């Protein structure tokens, strides 16, 4: 314990002494470290911009393909002999998805109530006047059994079977919505026919949907008298950009069983051309008229899994879905393969930036090396006297060595501070760096800037420290 305290005291004393000498030579040190500070600021800024650009590209990719790693799981009939199984033919006691929980054996007890033959489901559906959804129900069972935390069923439709979208028909025929003229600036190429997407609530998380007005869909929105829907910004602008917070907006689907949709939110569009109306998946299943064609929608299950689980989930989830659906069904998974190569490329670019920045900082530190050598020559008498009164060679070496380390460390901290200020004032949007989650200044860029500056200072401090150790007390007194 006593030895460690003495060692710490020596370190602290050397640092205080080095800082004191830096302050004595502050004019020369400041001038010599201008280049180091500028190099650290430039390197840290470029590295931070690289991290922000990587995140921006990642968010854009996630807006199109889903978060890392999002698997798309679909199923299709291979023959007409399929039965809806309870899932007992496949072991589902596994956990898939970020933050998921292990599945208990009790989950198998729920399968019999959720299952049944496809014929029974179709008969019941005909009596209720709705289309059966064995695929959606099977996806729900798989998600429940695996305790998947982030997933969504998705059905994309370019038209709703049995319905006519009243407001869009009025828009294309007269350029008005509910009798109110709409700016025809978007009509040069014609208004885009809307896509209807029936999704579950986690769809917004999977695709980073940015809510600009109102709110996103909620679990309680299913089976409402007025079905809540969310528009993307393209569809919202086509309808005249109404203020949905001030006055409710109702859309109408005309048909044998007319439906009313209540707009509860607006999300930012992924592109400026596609107009989308999002509705709860289960609400669409309840809305479908009897006899509608099941092939009008491309139904799939999207699951956000961790990178370490991706390969395993690609095998397990399709097999589990096929097991629940029964004989005559085939499921497959795709997606989530693009992330590894992008990460490797950015790591290579970051390494190149650090190497170039280290070289620039070293060139800037040469001025400090020159100042340190001149300072040692001017302090020969002082160093000799210290040696004569008992200062060890190690103590002299360490004190002179630490002067360069302390100076470059301070320069690195100042450079990182300048980089942080630059990042705060940079117009990122004008540089096409669009971020939904704006992060703090990357810690990796700060540590790299300070670390490289301090390392270069250590290298530059060795030469003057060795020169100080070689000073003989007798020669110093004669100096």
DRENLO-545997 format. One line per field, with one value per residue (C-alpha): residue in three letters; x, y, z. Coordinates in steps of 0.02 Angstrom, whole numbers. Layout:
! DRENLO-545997
code: [Ala ...]
px: [X ...]
py: [Y ...]
pz: [Z ...]
This chain:
! DRENLO-545997
code: [Unk Unk Unk Unk Unk Unk Unk Unk Unk Unk Unk Unk Unk Unk Unk Unk Unk Unk Unk Unk Unk Unk Unk Unk Unk Unk Unk Unk Unk Unk Unk Unk Unk Unk Unk Unk Unk Unk Unk Unk Unk Unk Unk Unk Unk Unk Unk Unk Unk Unk Unk Unk Unk Unk Unk Unk Unk Unk Unk Unk Unk Unk Unk Unk Unk Unk Unk Unk Unk Unk Unk Unk Unk Unk Unk Unk Unk Unk Unk Unk Unk Unk Unk Unk Unk Unk Unk Unk Unk Unk Unk Unk Unk Unk Unk Unk Unk Unk Unk Unk Unk Unk Unk Unk Unk Unk Unk Unk Unk Unk Unk Unk Unk Unk Unk Unk Unk Unk Unk Unk Unk Unk Unk Unk Unk Unk Unk Unk Unk Unk Unk Unk Unk Unk Unk Unk Unk Unk Unk Unk Unk Unk Unk Unk Unk Unk Unk Unk Unk Unk Unk Unk Unk Unk Unk Unk Unk Unk Unk Unk Unk Unk Unk Unk Unk Unk Unk Unk Unk Unk Unk Unk Unk Unk Unk Unk Unk Unk Unk Unk Unk Unk Unk Unk Unk Unk Unk Unk Unk Unk Unk Unk Unk Unk Unk Unk Unk Unk Unk Unk Unk Unk Unk Unk Unk Unk Unk Unk Unk Unk Unk Unk Unk Unk Unk Unk Unk Unk Unk Unk Unk Unk Unk Unk Unk Unk Unk Unk Unk Unk Unk Unk Unk Unk Unk Unk Unk Unk Unk Unk Unk Unk Unk Unk Unk Unk Unk Unk Unk Unk Unk Unk Unk Unk Unk Unk Unk Unk Unk Unk Unk Unk Unk Unk Unk Unk Unk Unk Unk Unk Unk Unk Unk Unk Unk Unk Unk Unk Unk Unk Unk Unk Unk Unk Unk Unk Unk Unk Unk Unk Unk Unk Unk Unk Unk Unk Unk Unk Unk Unk Unk Unk Unk Unk Unk Unk Unk Unk Unk Unk Unk Unk Unk Unk Unk Unk Unk Unk Unk Unk Unk Unk Unk Unk Unk Unk Unk Unk Unk Unk Unk Unk Unk Unk Unk Unk Unk Unk Unk Unk Unk Unk Unk Unk Unk Unk Unk Unk Unk Unk Unk Unk Unk Unk Unk Unk Unk Unk Unk Unk Unk Unk Unk Unk Unk Unk Unk Unk Unk Unk Unk Unk Unk Unk Unk Unk Unk Unk Unk Unk Unk Unk Unk Unk Unk Unk Unk Unk Unk Unk Unk Unk Unk Unk Unk Unk Unk Unk Unk Unk Unk Unk Unk Unk Unk Unk Unk Unk Unk Unk Unk Unk Unk Unk Unk Unk Unk Unk Unk Unk Unk Unk Unk Unk Unk Unk Unk Unk Unk Unk Unk Unk Unk Unk Unk Unk Unk Unk Unk Unk Unk Unk Unk Unk Unk Unk Unk Unk Unk Unk Unk Unk Unk Unk Unk Unk Unk Unk Unk Unk Unk Unk Unk Unk Unk Unk Unk Unk Unk Unk Unk Unk Unk Unk Unk Unk Unk Unk Unk]
px: [0 139 234 83 55 236 220 62 147 292 174 74 233 303 141 136 317 289 136 234 372 245 172 347 376 194 230 343 233 74 153 225 60 -51 -21 -58 -221 -276 -233 -328 -479 -479 -456 -589 -711 -686 -705 -862 -934 -892 -988 -1136 -1134 -1128 -1278 -1370 -1342 -1393 -1555 -1593 -1563 -1670 -1810 -1811 -1759 -1797 -1680 -1527 -1564 -1746 -1799 -1944 -2037 -2169 -2266 -2363 -2467 -2385 -2546 -2724 -2702 -2645 -2715 -2686 -2578 -2553 -2364 -2328 -2228 -2089 -1990 -2023 -1938 -1816 -1803 -1780 -1761 -1670 -1714 -1825 -1863 -1852 -2014 -2087 -2159 -2331 -2347 -2388 -2552 -2617 -2592 -2750 -2863 -2777 -2768 -2893 -2912 -2912 -3086 -3155 -3079 -3151 -3324 -3324 -3263 -3403 -3531 -3456 -3443 -3254 -3101 -3001 -2821 -2729 -2562 -2586 -2645 -2496 -2377 -2461 -2434 -2250 -2218 -2305 -2215 -2042 -2078 -2019 -2010 -2013 -2109 -2252 -2366 -2373 -2499 -2469 -2614 -2625 -2813 -2938 -3048 -3230 -3196 -3175 -3074 -3197 -3076 -2945 -3074 -3133 -2954 -2915 -3079 -3098 -2937 -3032 -3048 -3217 -3251 -3093 -2971 -2801 -2639 -2610 -2422 -2408 -2521 -2398 -2374 -2541 -2577 -2499 -2624 -2610 -2542 -2632 -2519 -2598 -2469 -2447 -2394 -2208 -2194 -2149 -2004 -1941 -1937 -1895 -2054 -2044 -2212 -2233 -2415 -2527 -2478 -2441 -2558 -2595 -2652 -2820 -2857 -2922 -3109 -3154 -3309 -3195 -3037 -2884 -2757 -2592 -2541 -2367 -2319 -2344 -2525 -2553 -2493 -2600 -2752 -2709 -2602 -2749 -2721 -2776 -2746 -2868 -3007 -3030 -3006 -3120 -3085 -3221 -3213 -3370 -3433 -3561 -3506 -3446 -3305 -3241 -3058 -3003 -2832 -2737 -2560 -2437 -2265 -2121 -2120 -1973 -1974 -2064 -2167 -2255 -2413 -2458 -2603 -2560 -2698 -2700 -2675 -2818 -2933 -2905 -2946 -3110 -3147 -3120 -3283 -3330 -3264 -3119 -2965 -2829 -2695 -2725 -2602 -2422 -2428 -2266 -2198 -2054 -1946 -1806 -1672 -1497 -1347 -1290 -1460 -1489 -1424 -1514 -1676 -1673 -1688 -1796 -1935 -1985 -1985 -2092 -2214 -2230 -2259 -2401 -2483 -2472 -2443 -2450 -2369 -2192 -2110 -1948 -1848 -1740 -1660 -1537 -1378 -1313 -1248 -1081 -998 -1049 -977 -812 -798 -827 -701 -571 -609 -598 -428 -362 -420 -334 -170 -172 -220 -78 48 -17 -11 166 220 138 225 397 386 359 509 617 556 586 766 804 724 832 990 937 903 1069 1126 959 963 1143 1106 957 1066 1200 1077 1014 884 890 909 735 658 743 697 515 494 563 470 304 320 290 153 59 74 10 -129 -191 -177 -278 -416 -425 -431 -574 -666 -649 -713 -866 -905 -885 -1005 -1135 -1137 -1121 -1280 -1297 -1458 -1378 -1240 -1372 -1338 -1515 -1531 -1683 -1582 -1448 -1308 -1186 -1010 -936 -829 -718 -671 -632 -527 -435 -392 -329 -245 -149 -95 -34 56 144 193 266 372 432 472 595 735 743 721 871 972 928 982 1152 1191 1333 1324 1504 1479 1314 1393 1529 1398]
py: [0 120 80 117 284 333 287 391 538 527 526 674 771 741 798 957 993 963 1077 1212 1204 1210 1369 1445 1410 1444 1562 1439 1290 1373 1419 1246 1160 1261 1132 988 1068 1103 926 848 959 914 727 720 818 705 549 618 661 486 412 526 483 298 318 421 285 153 245 266 80 38 147 38 -134 -130 -122 -229 -372 -379 -544 -556 -720 -773 -934 -1008 -1163 -1305 -1408 -1406 -1533 -1411 -1407 -1277 -1364 -1315 -1307 -1466 -1540 -1414 -1365 -1180 -1166 -1035 -848 -734 -545 -406 -415 -567 -692 -880 -975 -1084 -1255 -1190 -1102 -1267 -1273 -1125 -1206 -1310 -1161 -1057 -1196 -1302 -1366 -1247 -1308 -1265 -1091 -1061 -1122 -1008 -863 -887 -884 -721 -647 -620 -695 -821 -774 -935 -858 -706 -815 -930 -782 -723 -894 -899 -725 -770 -935 -862 -706 -597 -419 -323 -396 -354 -436 -337 -341 -216 -180 -60 -72 -129 -269 -218 -35 131 269 416 558 498 478 656 717 640 692 871 918 942 849 865 1011 1105 1139 1058 1136 1060 1083 896 856 881 694 649 606 443 305 264 102 26 -60 -166 -179 -213 -77 -123 -85 96 34 -86 48 202 292 473 537 718 745 657 481 306 157 76 -100 -30 38 -132 -154 30 106 225 130 235 254 346 434 458 637 613 556 693 827 755 776 959 945 961 1000 836 899 1043 952 764 702 560 457 352 181 156 -20 -149 -121 61 96 257 288 416 493 495 532 575 497 555 470 362 439 586 479 339 382 258 235 127 34 -98 -272 -349 -205 -245 -428 -375 -254 -376 -421 -604 -680 -559 -629 -677 -649 -461 -435 -490 -551 -574 -573 -455 -496 -390 -508 -478 -501 -651 -734 -697 -861 -966 -869 -892 -1079 -1085 -960 -1025 -1203 -1149 -1056 -1206 -1318 -1208 -1196 -1384 -1497 -1415 -1251 -1193 -1043 -953 -806 -675 -507 -443 -487 -313 -248 -336 -266 -87 -99 -167 -28 108 28 32 215 259 172 267 432 392 349 509 610 531 580 759 770 702 835 967 896 918 1100 1047 930 1075 1183 1041 1015 1201 1209 1065 1151 1309 1209 1115 1210 1177 992 975 1053 938 788 853 865 687 684 515 493 415 568 688 582 567 752 808 670 718 899 844 722 852 984 871 803 980 1016 858 907 1082 1007 891 1038 1135 984 973 1157 1131 983 1086 1225 1119 1119 930 932 1037 905 768 695 664 589 536 502 636 563 652 683 509 455 356 516 608 466 443 629 643 473 502 676 609 464 580 691 539 498 678 683 539 635 785 670 565 723 782 617 629 796 776 881 943 999 1080 1182 1243 1288]
pz: [0 48 -112 -219 -130 -160 -344 -363 -275 -398 -546 -481 -437 -611 -692 -587 -626 -812 -814 -724 -854 -994 -919 -907 -1091 -1138 -1283 -1372 -1327 -1389 -1555 -1578 -1536 -1653 -1789 -1670 -1612 -1791 -1846 -1699 -1733 -1918 -1888 -1751 -1860 -2009 -1902 -1821 -1993 -2050 -1902 -1936 -2121 -2077 -1962 -2093 -2224 -2098 -2056 -2241 -2270 -2119 -2188 -2345 -2284 -2098 -1951 -1935 -1957 -2019 -2096 -2218 -2195 -2319 -2349 -2493 -2527 -2621 -2631 -2566 -2427 -2293 -2118 -1986 -1858 -1678 -1698 -1598 -1741 -1715 -1562 -1533 -1366 -1431 -1422 -1572 -1576 -1482 -1297 -1315 -1177 -1175 -1208 -1072 -1109 -1059 -1227 -1312 -1217 -1317 -1487 -1490 -1464 -1597 -1726 -1819 -1996 -2142 -2188 -2016 -2027 -2200 -2145 -1995 -2102 -2227 -2087 -2021 -2196 -2192 -2274 -2170 -2133 -2089 -2134 -2021 -1878 -1899 -1896 -1735 -1656 -1706 -1636 -1473 -1452 -1482 -1379 -1524 -1463 -1629 -1776 -1892 -2018 -2180 -2322 -2462 -2579 -2726 -2716 -2587 -2658 -2655 -2611 -2699 -2616 -2626 -2586 -2710 -2848 -2814 -2816 -2986 -3064 -3002 -2909 -2747 -2582 -2495 -2612 -2563 -2708 -2687 -2748 -2919 -2911 -2885 -3030 -3173 -3186 -3107 -2926 -2868 -2833 -2647 -2581 -2432 -2306 -2171 -2031 -1846 -1725 -1723 -1909 -1865 -1758 -1890 -2026 -1921 -1971 -1914 -1852 -1907 -1861 -1737 -1685 -1748 -1741 -1573 -1524 -1468 -1643 -1704 -1732 -1707 -1784 -1878 -1923 -1874 -2015 -2038 -2200 -2264 -2306 -2494 -2470 -2342 -2463 -2603 -2490 -2459 -2301 -2180 -1997 -1920 -1743 -1763 -1855 -1880 -2057 -2116 -2273 -2354 -2437 -2541 -2578 -2525 -2345 -2338 -2219 -2140 -2099 -1971 -2002 -1838 -1895 -2033 -2055 -2163 -2332 -2383 -2557 -2639 -2759 -2663 -2566 -2429 -2308 -2157 -2066 -1928 -2000 -1901 -1950 -2133 -2103 -2024 -2166 -2309 -2397 -2418 -2578 -2597 -2683 -2558 -2691 -2697 -2553 -2529 -2349 -2255 -2078 -2035 -1885 -1813 -1747 -1683 -1800 -1698 -1718 -1902 -1976 -1846 -1866 -2056 -2027 -1872 -1910 -2084 -2017 -1870 -1982 -2099 -1948 -1885 -2057 -2083 -2233 -2403 -2347 -2381 -2293 -2332 -2263 -2344 -2305 -2178 -2273 -2316 -2150 -2133 -2289 -2250 -2075 -2141 -2269 -2140 -2022 -2161 -2200 -2015 -2001 -2152 -2077 -1913 -2001 -2103 -1949 -1850 -1983 -1987 -1797 -1797 -1921 -1811 -1657 -1737 -1687 -1507 -1520 -1575 -1431 -1307 -1366 -1356 -1183 -1120 -1180 -1088 -930 -923 -768 -681 -725 -668 -499 -476 -515 -393 -248 -275 -415 -502 -688 -694 -610 -730 -880 -827 -789 -957 -1048 -967 -1026 -1206 -1155 -1052 -1188 -1327 -1214 -1183 -1369 -1406 -1283 -1359 -1534 -1487 -1408 -1571 -1667 -1554 -1586 -1774 -1771 -1678 -1807 -1965 -2073 -2084 -2185 -2323 -2328 -2357 -2184 -2123 -1950 -1853 -1696 -1686 -1578 -1465 -1525 -1558 -1412 -1530 -1624 -1462 -1391 -1556 -1566 -1387 -1392 -1552 -1496 -1329 -1413 -1534 -1386 -1299 -1451 -1465 -1279 -1283 -1372 -1254 -1103 -1156 -1184 -1009 -931 -1015 -931 -806 -647 -661 -841 -797 -656 -775 -908]
